[in-house]
Amino acid sequence: MIIIPVKEGENIERALKRFKRKFEKTGVIKELRERQAFSKPSVKKRTQLKKAVYIQGLQRQED
């Protein structure tokens, strides 16, 4: 359960933004979307490999 302490006089939009950020970090929505459709282990592995190659390319561009 996510608990967001709201300080006295704090703007509700700011607290809501903190809640959304914490909720996104838990990965609940991401996992829910993954479970909607089955994907073969070989497809998952290929996707992870493509993502790793993409991230490596971005890091090389920074250097």
SVG drawing of the C-alpha trace seen along z (x, -y; Angstrom):
<svg xmlns="http://www.w3.org/2000/svg" viewBox="-5 -26 38 45">
<polyline fill="none" stroke="black" stroke-width="0.4" points="0.0,0.0 1.4,-3.4 1.2,-6.1 1.9,-9.7 2.1,-12.0 0.6,-15.4 2.2,-18.2 0.0,-21.0 -0.5,-23.7 0.8,-21.5 -0.8,-21.8 -3.0,-18.8 -1.6,-18.7 1.9,-18.3 0.9,-15.4 -1.0,-13.8 2.1,-14.1 4.2,-12.4 1.6,-9.6 1.6,-9.1 5.4,-8.9 5.5,-6.4 2.8,-4.3 4.6,-4.2 7.8,-3.1 6.0,0.0 5.4,1.2 1.8,2.4 0.5,1.0 3.5,2.3 3.0,5.8 -0.8,5.6 -0.2,4.8 2.4,7.6 -0.1,10.1 -2.8,9.2 -1.3,11.2 1.1,14.2 4.5,13.8 6.9,16.6 10.1,16.7 12.1,16.4 10.2,13.2 10.8,11.7 14.5,12.5 14.7,10.9 12.9,7.8 15.3,7.4 18.2,7.8 16.9,5.1 16.3,2.8 19.8,3.3 21.3,2.6 19.2,-0.6 20.3,-1.8 23.9,-1.1 23.7,-3.1 22.3,-6.0 25.1,-5.8 27.7,-5.8 26.2,-8.9 26.5,-10.7 30.2,-10.0"/>
</svg>
